[in-house]
Amino acid sequence: MAISATAQWLAVAREDSEVNEGVIDLWSITTGQIAQKFYHPWQISALTFADEQLIVALTDGTIQIWQ
């Protein structure tokens, strides 16, 4: 779980066991709604925000950056 520096976004990593994919739910703290979902075929091992970018480390050894 990670919160953006502006406290506008909350990112929550989880695994979707039905399809065996890593999922990040990006919540808007203002509205309390999921604004977007990110899917990846690998599990998520860590995530953080840098400015308004979401940086995600995956179990395949790669790093993904989403804006």
PQR file with spaces between the fields and no chain letter, atoms N, CA, C, O and H, PARSE charges and radii, in Angstrom:
ATOM       1  N    MET     1       0.845   -1.153    0.000 -0.4000 1.5000
ATOM       2  CA   MET     1       0.000    0.000    0.000 -0.0000 2.0000
ATOM       3  C    MET     1       0.904    1.233    0.000  0.5500 1.7000
ATOM       4  O    MET     1       1.946    1.253    0.655 -0.5500 1.4000
ATOM       5  N    ALA     2       0.485    2.268   -0.751 -0.4000 1.5000
ATOM       6  CA   ALA     2       1.250    3.513   -0.810 -0.0000 2.0000
ATOM       7  C    ALA     2       0.286    4.677   -0.993  0.5500 1.7000
ATOM       8  O    ALA     2      -0.744    4.549   -1.655 -0.5500 1.4000
ATOM       9  H    ALA     2      -0.362    2.251   -1.283  0.4000 1.0000
ATOM      10  N    ILE     3       0.634    5.811   -0.398 -0.4000 1.5000
ATOM      11  CA   ILE     3      -0.147    7.045   -0.529 -0.0000 2.0000
ATOM      12  C    ILE     3       0.716    8.074   -1.231  0.5500 1.7000
ATOM      13  O    ILE     3       1.892    8.235   -0.907 -0.5500 1.4000
ATOM      14  H    ILE     3       1.471    5.915    0.140  0.4000 1.0000
ATOM      15  N    SER     4       0.123    8.777   -2.203 -0.4000 1.5000
ATOM      16  CA   SER     4       0.869    9.800   -2.933 -0.0000 2.0000
ATOM      17  C    SER     4       1.204   10.963   -2.005  0.5500 1.7000
ATOM      18  O    SER     4       0.544   11.168   -0.987 -0.5500 1.4000
ATOM      19  H    SER     4      -0.832    8.646   -2.467  0.4000 1.0000
ATOM      20  N    ALA     5       2.236   11.722   -2.368 -0.4000 1.5000
ATOM      21  CA   ALA     5       2.694   12.846   -1.541 -0.0000 2.0000
ATOM      22  C    ALA     5       1.613   13.907   -1.369  0.5500 1.7000
ATOM      23  O    ALA     5       1.584   14.607   -0.357 -0.5500 1.4000
ATOM      24  H    ALA     5       2.773   11.555   -3.196  0.4000 1.0000
ATOM      25  N    THR     6       0.732   14.027   -2.344 -0.4000 1.5000
ATOM      26  CA   THR     6      -0.354   15.008   -2.268 -0.0000 2.0000
ATOM      27  C    THR     6      -1.560   14.475   -1.502  0.5500 1.7000
ATOM      28  O    THR     6      -2.547   15.187   -1.315 -0.5500 1.4000
ATOM      29  H    THR     6       0.755   13.458   -3.166  0.4000 1.0000
ATOM      30  N    ALA     7      -1.478   13.225   -1.061 -0.4000 1.5000
ATOM      31  CA   ALA     7      -2.572   12.542   -0.358 -0.0000 2.0000
ATOM      32  C    ALA     7      -3.837   12.477   -1.208  0.5500 1.7000
ATOM      33  O    ALA     7      -4.949   12.437   -0.681 -0.5500 1.4000
ATOM      34  H    ALA     7      -0.676   12.647   -1.213  0.4000 1.0000
ATOM      35  N    GLN     8      -3.658   12.468   -2.530 -0.4000 1.5000
ATOM      36  CA   GLN     8      -4.788   12.356   -3.450 -0.0000 2.0000
ATOM      37  C    GLN     8      -5.057   10.905   -3.834  0.5500 1.7000
ATOM      38  O    GLN     8      -6.198   10.544   -4.122 -0.5500 1.4000
ATOM      39  H    GLN     8      -2.755   12.500   -2.958  0.4000 1.0000
ATOM      40  N    TRP     9      -4.010   10.062   -3.841 -0.4000 1.5000
ATOM      41  CA   TRP     9      -4.124    8.691   -4.326 -0.0000 2.0000
ATOM      42  C    TRP     9      -3.647    7.675   -3.290  0.5500 1.7000
ATOM      43  O    TRP     9      -2.706    7.923   -2.537 -0.5500 1.4000
ATOM      44  H    TRP     9      -3.083   10.356   -3.607  0.4000 1.0000
ATOM      45  N    LEU    10      -4.317    6.535   -3.274 -0.4000 1.5000
ATOM      46  CA   LEU    10      -3.928    5.383   -2.466 -0.0000 2.0000
ATOM      47  C    LEU    10      -3.820    4.194   -3.414  0.5500 1.7000
ATOM      48  O    LEU    10      -4.786    3.851   -4.096 -0.5500 1.4000
ATOM      49  H    LEU    10      -5.082    6.333   -3.886  0.4000 1.0000
ATOM      50  N    ALA    11      -2.661    3.570   -3.458 -0.4000 1.5000
ATOM      51  CA   ALA    11      -2.443    2.395   -4.306 -0.0000 2.0000
ATOM      52  C    ALA    11      -2.376    1.161   -3.417  0.5500 1.7000
ATOM      53  O    ALA    11      -1.620    1.122   -2.446 -0.5500 1.4000
ATOM      54  H    ALA    11      -1.876    3.848   -2.904  0.4000 1.0000
ATOM      55  N    VAL    12      -3.169    0.161   -3.756 -0.4000 1.5000
ATOM      56  CA   VAL    12      -3.226   -1.077   -2.982 -0.0000 2.0000
ATOM      57  C    VAL    12      -2.906   -2.246   -3.914  0.5500 1.7000
ATOM      58  O    VAL    12      -3.597   -2.461   -4.909 -0.5500 1.4000
ATOM      59  H    VAL    12      -3.784    0.192   -4.544  0.4000 1.0000
ATOM      60  N    ALA    13      -1.859   -2.994   -3.585 -0.4000 1.5000
ATOM      61  CA   ALA    13      -1.458   -4.152   -4.391 -0.0000 2.0000
ATOM      62  C    ALA    13      -2.133   -5.402   -3.845  0.5500 1.7000
ATOM      63  O    ALA    13      -2.274   -5.578   -2.634 -0.5500 1.4000
ATOM      64  H    ALA    13      -1.298   -2.819   -2.776  0.4000 1.0000
ATOM      65  N    ARG    14      -2.547   -6.262   -4.766 -0.4000 1.5000
ATOM      66  CA   ARG    14      -3.176   -7.531   -4.381 -0.0000 2.0000
ATOM      67  C    ARG    14      -2.985   -8.531   -5.514  0.5500 1.7000
ATOM      68  O    ARG    14      -2.517   -8.174   -6.595 -0.5500 1.4000
ATOM      69  H    ARG    14      -2.433   -6.119   -5.749  0.4000 1.0000
ATOM      70  N    GLU    15      -3.344   -9.767   -5.263 -0.4000 1.5000
ATOM      71  CA   GLU    15      -3.286  -10.796   -6.301 -0.0000 2.0000
ATOM      72  C    GLU    15      -4.699  -11.231   -6.642  0.5500 1.7000
ATOM      73  O    GLU    15      -5.509  -11.485   -5.751 -0.5500 1.4000
ATOM      74  H    GLU    15      -3.724  -10.056   -4.385  0.4000 1.0000
ATOM      75  N    ASP    16      -4.992  -11.317   -7.920 -0.4000 1.5000
ATOM      76  CA   ASP    16      -6.265  -11.852   -8.385 -0.0000 2.0000
ATOM      77  C    ASP    16      -6.074  -13.352   -8.584  0.5500 1.7000
ATOM      78  O    ASP    16      -5.507  -13.781   -9.589 -0.5500 1.4000
ATOM      79  H    ASP    16      -4.333  -11.111   -8.644  0.4000 1.0000
ATOM      80  N    SER    17      -6.542  -14.140   -7.639 -0.4000 1.5000
ATOM      81  CA   SER    17      -6.296  -15.587   -7.666 -0.0000 2.0000
ATOM      82  C    SER    17      -7.043  -16.294   -8.794  0.5500 1.7000
ATOM      83  O    SER    17      -6.656  -17.395   -9.186 -0.5500 1.4000
ATOM      84  H    SER    17      -7.002  -13.792   -6.822  0.4000 1.0000
ATOM      85  N    GLU    18      -8.100  -15.688   -9.322 -0.4000 1.5000
ATOM      86  CA   GLU    18      -8.840  -16.315  -10.420 -0.0000 2.0000
ATOM      87  C    GLU    18      -8.014  -16.362  -11.698  0.5500 1.7000
ATOM      88  O    GLU    18      -8.095  -17.327  -12.458 -0.5500 1.4000
ATOM      89  H    GLU    18      -8.414  -14.794   -9.004  0.4000 1.0000
ATOM      90  N    VAL    19      -7.223  -15.326  -11.935 -0.4000 1.5000
ATOM      91  CA   VAL    19      -6.406  -15.273  -13.155 -0.0000 2.0000
ATOM      92  C    VAL    19      -4.914  -15.295  -12.841  0.5500 1.7000
ATOM      93  O    VAL    19      -4.086  -15.242  -13.749 -0.5500 1.4000
ATOM      94  H    VAL    19      -7.158  -14.542  -11.317  0.4000 1.0000
ATOM      95  N    ASN    20      -4.569  -15.373  -11.550 -0.4000 1.5000
ATOM      96  CA   ASN    20      -3.178  -15.426  -11.088 -0.0000 2.0000
ATOM      97  C    ASN    20      -2.350  -14.253  -11.617  0.5500 1.7000
ATOM      98  O    ASN    20      -1.258  -14.436  -12.154 -0.5500 1.4000
ATOM      99  H    ASN    20      -5.242  -15.416  -10.811  0.4000 1.0000
ATOM     100  N    GLU    21      -2.892  -13.049  -11.453 -0.4000 1.5000
ATOM     101  CA   GLU    21      -2.202  -11.826  -11.859 -0.0000 2.0000
ATOM     102  C    GLU    21      -2.090  -10.884  -10.673  0.5500 1.7000
ATOM     103  O    GLU    21      -2.895  -10.924   -9.743 -0.5500 1.4000
ATOM     104  H    GLU    21      -3.780  -12.899  -11.017  0.4000 1.0000
ATOM     105  N    GLY    22      -1.070  -10.033  -10.728 -0.4000 1.5000
ATOM     106  CA   GLY    22      -0.968   -8.959   -9.761 -0.0000 2.0000
ATOM     107  C    GLY    22      -1.879   -7.815  -10.181  0.5500 1.7000
ATOM     108  O    GLY    22      -1.988   -7.503  -11.367 -0.5500 1.4000
ATOM     109  H    GLY    22      -0.416  -10.000  -11.484  0.4000 1.0000
ATOM     110  N    VAL    23      -2.524   -7.198   -9.217 -0.4000 1.5000
ATOM     111  CA   VAL    23      -3.445   -6.093   -9.489 -0.0000 2.0000
ATOM     112  C    VAL    23      -3.123   -4.949   -8.539  0.5500 1.7000
ATOM     113  O    VAL    23      -2.832   -5.168   -7.363 -0.5500 1.4000
ATOM     114  H    VAL    23      -2.435   -7.451   -8.254  0.4000 1.0000
ATOM     115  N    ILE    24      -3.175   -3.733   -9.055 -0.4000 1.5000
ATOM     116  CA   ILE    24      -3.079   -2.548   -8.211 -0.0000 2.0000
ATOM     117  C    ILE    24      -4.376   -1.778   -8.361  0.5500 1.7000
ATOM     118  O    ILE    24      -4.748   -1.377   -9.464 -0.5500 1.4000
ATOM     119  H    ILE    24      -3.411   -3.554  -10.010  0.4000 1.0000
ATOM     120  N    ASP    25      -5.061   -1.574   -7.250 -0.4000 1.5000
ATOM     121  CA   ASP    25      -6.245   -0.723   -7.231 -0.0000 2.0000
ATOM     122  C    ASP    25      -5.781    0.679   -6.862  0.5500 1.7000
ATOM     123  O    ASP    25      -5.199    0.883   -5.797 -0.5500 1.4000
ATOM     124  H    ASP    25      -4.759   -1.900   -6.355  0.4000 1.0000
ATOM     125  N    LEU    26      -6.037    1.638   -7.735 -0.4000 1.5000
ATOM     126  CA   LEU    26      -5.676    3.028   -7.482 -0.0000 2.0000
ATOM     127  C    LEU    26      -6.931    3.759   -7.033  0.5500 1.7000
ATOM     128  O    LEU    26      -7.846    3.997   -7.822 -0.5500 1.4000
ATOM     129  H    LEU    26      -6.510    1.472   -8.600  0.4000 1.0000
ATOM     130  N    TRP    27      -6.959    4.112   -5.750 -0.4000 1.5000
ATOM     131  CA   TRP    27      -8.113    4.762   -5.140 -0.0000 2.0000
ATOM     132  C    TRP    27      -7.931    6.272   -5.127  0.5500 1.7000
ATOM     133  O    TRP    27      -6.833    6.771   -4.879 -0.5500 1.4000
ATOM     134  H    TRP    27      -6.216    3.919   -5.109  0.4000 1.0000
ATOM     135  N    SER    28      -9.001    6.986   -5.393 -0.4000 1.5000
ATOM     136  CA   SER    28      -9.033    8.426   -5.172 -0.0000 2.0000
ATOM     137  C    SER    28      -9.427    8.634   -3.715  0.5500 1.7000
ATOM     138  O    SER    28     -10.522    8.249   -3.306 -0.5500 1.4000
ATOM     139  H    SER    28      -9.892    6.580   -5.594  0.4000 1.0000
ATOM     140  N    ILE    29      -8.553    9.233   -2.942 -0.4000 1.5000
ATOM     141  CA   ILE    29      -8.866    9.466   -1.529 -0.0000 2.0000
ATOM     142  C    ILE    29      -9.998   10.482   -1.402  0.5500 1.7000
ATOM     143  O    ILE    29     -10.793   10.412   -0.465 -0.5500 1.4000
ATOM     144  H    ILE    29      -7.663    9.546   -3.274  0.4000 1.0000
ATOM     145  N    THR    30     -10.073   11.419   -2.333 -0.4000 1.5000
ATOM     146  CA   THR    30     -11.112   12.454   -2.311 -0.0000 2.0000
ATOM     147  C    THR    30     -12.505   11.863   -2.477  0.5500 1.7000
ATOM     148  O    THR    30     -13.428   12.220   -1.745 -0.5500 1.4000
ATOM     149  H    THR    30      -9.426   11.477   -3.094  0.4000 1.0000
ATOM     150  N    THR    31     -12.656   10.953   -3.446 -0.4000 1.5000
ATOM     151  CA   THR    31     -13.985   10.401   -3.731 -0.0000 2.0000
ATOM     152  C    THR    31     -14.252    9.078   -3.029  0.5500 1.7000
ATOM     153  O    THR    31     -15.408    8.681   -2.874 -0.5500 1.4000
ATOM     154  H    THR    31     -11.906   10.663   -4.041  0.4000 1.0000
ATOM     155  N    GLY    32     -13.188    8.386   -2.599 -0.4000 1.5000
ATOM     156  CA   GLY    32     -13.357    7.074   -1.989 -0.0000 2.0000
ATOM     157  C    GLY    32     -13.680    5.982   -2.999  0.5500 1.7000
ATOM     158  O    GLY    32     -14.170    4.916   -2.626 -0.5500 1.4000
ATOM     159  H    GLY    32     -12.250    8.708   -2.725  0.4000 1.0000
ATOM     160  N    GLN    33     -13.411    6.240   -4.275 -0.4000 1.5000
ATOM     161  CA   GLN    33     -13.705    5.303   -5.357 -0.0000 2.0000
ATOM     162  C    GLN    33     -12.409    4.809   -6.011  0.5500 1.7000
ATOM     163  O    GLN    33     -11.392    5.501   -5.986 -0.5500 1.4000
ATOM     164  H    GLN    33     -13.014    7.106   -4.578  0.4000 1.0000
ATOM     165  N    ILE    34     -12.457    3.620   -6.590 -0.4000 1.5000
ATOM     166  CA   ILE    34     -11.329    3.143   -7.389 -0.0000 2.0000
ATOM     167  C    ILE    34     -11.330    3.925   -8.698  0.5500 1.7000
ATOM     168  O    ILE    34     -12.310    3.898   -9.443 -0.5500 1.4000
ATOM     169  H    ILE    34     -13.283    3.057   -6.610  0.4000 1.0000
ATOM     170  N    ALA    35     -10.232    4.617   -8.972 -0.4000 1.5000
ATOM     171  CA   ALA    35     -10.111    5.424  -10.187 -0.0000 2.0000
ATOM     172  C    ALA    35      -9.586    4.598  -11.352  0.5500 1.7000
ATOM     173  O    ALA    35      -9.952    4.834  -12.503 -0.5500 1.4000
ATOM     174  H    ALA    35      -9.437    4.638   -8.367  0.4000 1.0000
ATOM     175  N    GLN    36      -8.722    3.623  -11.047 -0.4000 1.5000
ATOM     176  CA   GLN    36      -8.119    2.816  -12.105 -0.0000 2.0000
ATOM     177  C    GLN    36      -7.565    1.531  -11.508  0.5500 1.7000
ATOM     178  O    GLN    36      -7.229    1.471  -10.326 -0.5500 1.4000
ATOM     179  H    GLN    36      -8.424    3.431  -10.112  0.4000 1.0000
ATOM     180  N    LYS    37      -7.477    0.502  -12.353 -0.4000 1.5000
ATOM     181  CA   LYS    37      -6.848   -0.761  -11.967 -0.0000 2.0000
ATOM     182  C    LYS    37      -5.724   -1.039  -12.946  0.5500 1.7000
ATOM     183  O    LYS    37      -5.876   -0.855  -14.154 -0.5500 1.4000
ATOM     184  H    LYS    37      -7.750    0.552  -13.314  0.4000 1.0000
ATOM     185  N    PHE    38      -4.596   -1.484  -12.416 -0.4000 1.5000
ATOM     186  CA   PHE    38      -3.456   -1.879  -13.230 -0.0000 2.0000
ATOM     187  C    PHE    38      -3.260   -3.379  -13.045  0.5500 1.7000
ATOM     188  O    PHE    38      -3.293   -3.878  -11.920 -0.5500 1.4000
ATOM     189  H    PHE    38      -4.472   -1.634  -11.435  0.4000 1.0000
ATOM     190  N    TYR    39      -3.057   -4.094  -14.139 -0.4000 1.5000
ATOM     191  CA   TYR    39      -2.862   -5.544  -14.093 -0.0000 2.0000
ATOM     192  C    TYR    39      -1.469   -5.885  -14.605  0.5500 1.7000
ATOM     193  O    TYR    39      -0.945   -5.237  -15.511 -0.5500 1.4000
ATOM     194  H    TYR    39      -3.030   -3.689  -15.053  0.4000 1.0000
ATOM     195  N    HIS    40      -0.884   -6.914  -14.006 -0.4000 1.5000
ATOM     196  CA   HIS    40       0.406   -7.394  -14.479 -0.0000 2.0000
ATOM     197  C    HIS    40       0.460   -8.896  -14.248  0.5500 1.7000
ATOM     198  O    HIS    40      -0.019   -9.375  -13.221 -0.5500 1.4000
ATOM     199  H    HIS    40      -1.309   -7.441  -13.270  0.4000 1.0000
ATOM     200  N    PRO    41       1.039   -9.658  -15.193 -0.5600 1.5000
ATOM     201  CA   PRO    41       1.061  -11.118  -15.034  0.2800 2.0000
ATOM     202  C    PRO    41       1.948  -11.611  -13.890  0.5500 1.7000
ATOM     203  O    PRO    41       1.900  -12.793  -13.549 -0.5500 1.4000
ATOM     204  N    TRP    42       2.747  -10.744  -13.297 -0.4000 1.5000
ATOM     205  CA   TRP    42       3.603  -11.123  -12.170 -0.0000 2.0000
ATOM     206  C    TRP    42       3.049  -10.532  -10.881  0.5500 1.7000
ATOM     207  O    TRP    42       2.308   -9.550  -10.905 -0.5500 1.4000
ATOM     208  H    TRP    42       2.787   -9.784  -13.574  0.4000 1.0000
ATOM     209  N    GLN    43       3.412  -11.135   -9.766 -0.4000 1.5000
ATOM     210  CA   GLN    43       3.005  -10.593   -8.474 -0.0000 2.0000
ATOM     211  C    GLN    43       3.777   -9.314   -8.184  0.5500 1.7000
ATOM     212  O    GLN    43       4.879   -9.106   -8.692 -0.5500 1.4000
ATOM     213  H    GLN    43       4.014  -11.933   -9.747  0.4000 1.0000
ATOM     214  N    ILE    44       3.189   -8.478   -7.373 -0.4000 1.5000
ATOM     215  CA   ILE    44       3.781   -7.192   -7.021 -0.0000 2.0000
ATOM     216  C    ILE    44       4.495   -7.353   -5.685  0.5500 1.7000
ATOM     217  O    ILE    44       3.901   -7.809   -4.708 -0.5500 1.4000
ATOM     218  H    ILE    44       2.294   -8.647   -6.960  0.4000 1.0000
ATOM     219  N    SER    45       5.778   -6.975   -5.646 -0.4000 1.5000
ATOM     220  CA   SER    45       6.541   -7.139   -4.409 -0.0000 2.0000
ATOM     221  C    SER    45       6.680   -5.840   -3.629  0.5500 1.7000
ATOM     222  O    SER    45       6.887   -5.878   -2.416 -0.5500 1.4000
ATOM     223  H    SER    45       6.260   -6.604   -6.440  0.4000 1.0000
ATOM     224  N    ALA    46       6.571   -4.679   -4.297 -0.4000 1.5000
ATOM     225  CA   ALA    46       6.659   -3.393   -3.597 -0.0000 2.0000
ATOM     226  C    ALA    46       6.095   -2.299   -4.491  0.5500 1.7000
ATOM     227  O    ALA    46       6.104   -2.420   -5.716 -0.5500 1.4000
ATOM     228  H    ALA    46       6.403   -4.649   -5.283  0.4000 1.0000
ATOM     229  N    LEU    47       5.604   -1.234   -3.872 -0.4000 1.5000
ATOM     230  CA   LEU    47       5.159   -0.085   -4.641 -0.0000 2.0000
ATOM     231  C    LEU    47       5.324    1.180   -3.822  0.5500 1.7000
ATOM     232  O    LEU    47       5.268    1.157   -2.593 -0.5500 1.4000
ATOM     233  H    LEU    47       5.596   -1.136   -2.876  0.4000 1.0000
ATOM     234  N    THR    48       5.530    2.295   -4.532 -0.4000 1.5000
ATOM     235  CA   THR    48       5.688    3.594   -3.897 -0.0000 2.0000
ATOM     236  C    THR    48       5.336    4.672   -4.908  0.5500 1.7000
ATOM     237  O    THR    48       5.290    4.416   -6.111 -0.5500 1.4000
ATOM     238  H    THR    48       5.576    2.314   -5.530  0.4000 1.0000
ATOM     239  N    PHE    49       5.090    5.867   -4.420 -0.4000 1.5000
ATOM     240  CA   PHE    49       4.878    7.016   -5.289 -0.0000 2.0000
ATOM     241  C    PHE    49       6.130    7.872   -5.294  0.5500 1.7000
ATOM     242  O    PHE    49       6.791    8.023   -4.267 -0.5500 1.4000
ATOM     243  H    PHE    49       5.127    6.075   -3.443  0.4000 1.0000
ATOM     244  N    ALA    50       6.458    8.433   -6.453 -0.4000 1.5000
ATOM     245  CA   ALA    50       7.497    9.453   -6.606 -0.0000 2.0000
ATOM     246  C    ALA    50       6.834   10.570   -7.397  0.5500 1.7000
ATOM     247  O    ALA    50       6.509   10.401   -8.572 -0.5500 1.4000
ATOM     248  H    ALA    50       5.921    8.310   -7.288  0.4000 1.0000
ATOM     249  N    ASP    51       6.635   11.706   -6.750 -0.4000 1.5000
ATOM     250  CA   ASP    51       5.803   12.772   -7.315 -0.0000 2.0000
ATOM     251  C    ASP    51       4.428   12.166   -7.599  0.5500 1.7000
ATOM     252  O    ASP    51       3.797   11.639   -6.683 -0.5500 1.4000
ATOM     253  H    ASP    51       6.899   11.844   -5.795  0.4000 1.0000
ATOM     254  N    GLU    52       3.958   12.225   -8.815 -0.4000 1.5000
ATOM     255  CA   GLU    52       2.658   11.622   -9.142 -0.0000 2.0000
ATOM     256  C    GLU    52       2.817   10.343   -9.953  0.5500 1.7000
ATOM     257  O    GLU    52       1.858    9.885  -10.574 -0.5500 1.4000
ATOM     258  H    GLU    52       4.470   12.652   -9.560  0.4000 1.0000
ATOM     259  N    GLN    53       4.007    9.761   -9.956 -0.4000 1.5000
ATOM     260  CA   GLN    53       4.241    8.490  -10.636 -0.0000 2.0000
ATOM     261  C    GLN    53       4.159    7.351   -9.632  0.5500 1.7000
ATOM     262  O    GLN    53       4.631    7.464   -8.501 -0.5500 1.4000
ATOM     263  H    GLN    53       4.786   10.133   -9.451  0.4000 1.0000
ATOM     264  N    LEU    54       3.557    6.263  -10.061 -0.4000 1.5000
ATOM     265  CA   LEU    54       3.494    5.057   -9.244 -0.0000 2.0000
ATOM     266  C    LEU    54       4.587    4.113   -9.725  0.5500 1.7000
ATOM     267  O    LEU    54       4.602    3.713  -10.889 -0.5500 1.4000
ATOM     268  H    LEU    54       3.173    6.171  -10.980  0.4000 1.0000
ATOM     269  N    ILE    55       5.493    3.762   -8.832 -0.4000 1.5000
ATOM     270  CA   ILE    55       6.616    2.887   -9.161 -0.0000 2.0000
ATOM     271  C    ILE    55       6.369    1.535   -8.502  0.5500 1.7000
ATOM     272  O    ILE    55       6.123    1.452   -7.298 -0.5500 1.4000
ATOM     273  H    ILE    55       5.480    4.087   -7.887  0.4000 1.0000
ATOM     274  N    VAL    56       6.437    0.472   -9.315 -0.4000 1.5000
ATOM     275  CA   VAL    56       6.064   -0.859   -8.858 -0.0000 2.0000
ATOM     276  C    VAL    56       7.190   -1.843   -9.148  0.5500 1.7000
ATOM     277  O    VAL    56       7.674   -1.921  -10.278 -0.5500 1.4000
ATOM     278  H    VAL    56       6.636    0.540  -10.293  0.4000 1.0000
ATOM     279  N    ALA    57       7.609   -2.594   -8.134 -0.4000 1.5000
ATOM     280  CA   ALA    57       8.584   -3.677   -8.301 -0.0000 2.0000
ATOM     281  C    ALA    57       7.813   -4.986   -8.406  0.5500 1.7000
ATOM     282  O    ALA    57       6.905   -5.256   -7.620 -0.5500 1.4000
ATOM     283  H    ALA    57       7.216   -2.531   -7.216  0.4000 1.0000
ATOM     284  N    LEU    58       8.193   -5.795   -9.394 -0.4000 1.5000
ATOM     285  CA   LEU    58       7.494   -7.047   -9.666 -0.0000 2.0000
ATOM     286  C    LEU    58       8.396   -8.242   -9.376  0.5500 1.7000
ATOM     287  O    LEU    58       9.621   -8.120   -9.362 -0.5500 1.4000
ATOM     288  H    LEU    58       8.931   -5.576  -10.033  0.4000 1.0000
ATOM     289  N    THR    59       7.781   -9.391   -9.146 -0.4000 1.5000
ATOM     290  CA   THR    59       8.553  -10.583   -8.789 -0.0000 2.0000
ATOM     291  C    THR    59       9.368  -11.142   -9.947  0.5500 1.7000
ATOM     292  O    THR    59      10.177  -12.048   -9.743 -0.5500 1.4000
ATOM     293  H    THR    59       6.786   -9.491   -9.157  0.4000 1.0000
ATOM     294  N    ASP    60       9.177  -10.624  -11.157 -0.4000 1.5000
ATOM     295  CA   ASP    60      10.027  -11.061  -12.276 -0.0000 2.0000
ATOM     296  C    ASP    60      11.315  -10.248  -12.348  0.5500 1.7000
ATOM     297  O    ASP    60      12.113  -10.427  -13.269 -0.5500 1.4000
ATOM     298  H    ASP    60       8.521   -9.888  -11.323  0.4000 1.0000
ATOM     299  N    GLY    61      11.522   -9.353  -11.379 -0.4000 1.5000
ATOM     300  CA   GLY    61      12.743   -8.555  -11.315 -0.0000 2.0000
ATOM     301  C    GLY    61      12.669   -7.235  -12.052  0.5500 1.7000
ATOM     302  O    GLY    61      13.666   -6.515  -12.114 -0.5500 1.4000
ATOM     303  H    GLY    61      10.874   -9.207  -10.632  0.4000 1.0000
ATOM     304  N    THR    62      11.511   -6.892  -12.616 -0.4000 1.5000
ATOM     305  CA   THR    62      11.367   -5.637  -13.345 -0.0000 2.0000
ATOM     306  C    THR    62      10.692   -4.575  -12.485  0.5500 1.7000
ATOM     307  O    THR    62      10.098   -4.862  -11.445 -0.5500 1.4000
ATOM     308  H    THR    62      10.701   -7.477  -12.565  0.4000 1.0000
ATOM     309  N    ILE    63      10.805   -3.346  -12.958 -0.4000 1.5000
ATOM     310  CA   ILE    63      10.135   -2.213  -12.320 -0.0000 2.0000
ATOM     311  C    ILE    63       9.254   -1.554  -13.369  0.5500 1.7000
ATOM     312  O    ILE    63       9.692   -1.319  -14.496 -0.5500 1.4000
ATOM     313  H    ILE    63      11.287   -3.113  -13.802  0.4000 1.0000
ATOM     314  N    GLN    64       8.018   -1.257  -13.002 -0.4000 1.5000
ATOM     315  CA   GLN    64       7.076   -0.569  -13.884 -0.0000 2.0000
ATOM     316  C    GLN    64       6.796    0.812  -13.305  0.5500 1.7000
ATOM     317  O    GLN    64       6.715    0.979  -12.088 -0.5500 1.4000
ATOM     318  H    GLN    64       7.663   -1.448  -12.086  0.4000 1.0000
ATOM     319  N    ILE    65       6.649    1.795  -14.179 -0.4000 1.5000
ATOM     320  CA   ILE    65       6.312    3.155  -13.754 -0.0000 2.0000
ATOM     321  C    ILE    65       5.042    3.569  -14.480  0.5500 1.7000
ATOM     322  O    ILE    65       4.972    3.529  -15.708 -0.5500 1.4000
ATOM     323  H    ILE    65       6.714    1.660  -15.168  0.4000 1.0000
ATOM     324  N    TRP    66       4.032    3.968  -13.699 -0.4000 1.5000
ATOM     325  CA   TRP    66       2.771    4.450  -14.261 -0.0000 2.0000
ATOM     326  C    TRP    66       2.552    5.888  -13.827  0.5500 1.7000
ATOM     327  O    TRP    66       2.848    6.268  -12.695 -0.5500 1.4000
ATOM     328  H    TRP    66       4.089    4.000  -12.701  0.4000 1.0000
ATOM     329  N    GLN    67       2.025    6.681  -14.757 -0.4000 1.5000
ATOM     330  CA   GLN    67       1.728    8.083  -14.436 -0.0000 2.0000
ATOM     331  C    GLN    67       0.245    8.288  -14.323  0.5500 1.7000
ATOM     332  O    GLN    67      -0.206    9.402  -14.058 -0.5500 1.4000
ATOM     333  H    GLN    67       1.784    6.372  -15.677  0.4000 1.0000
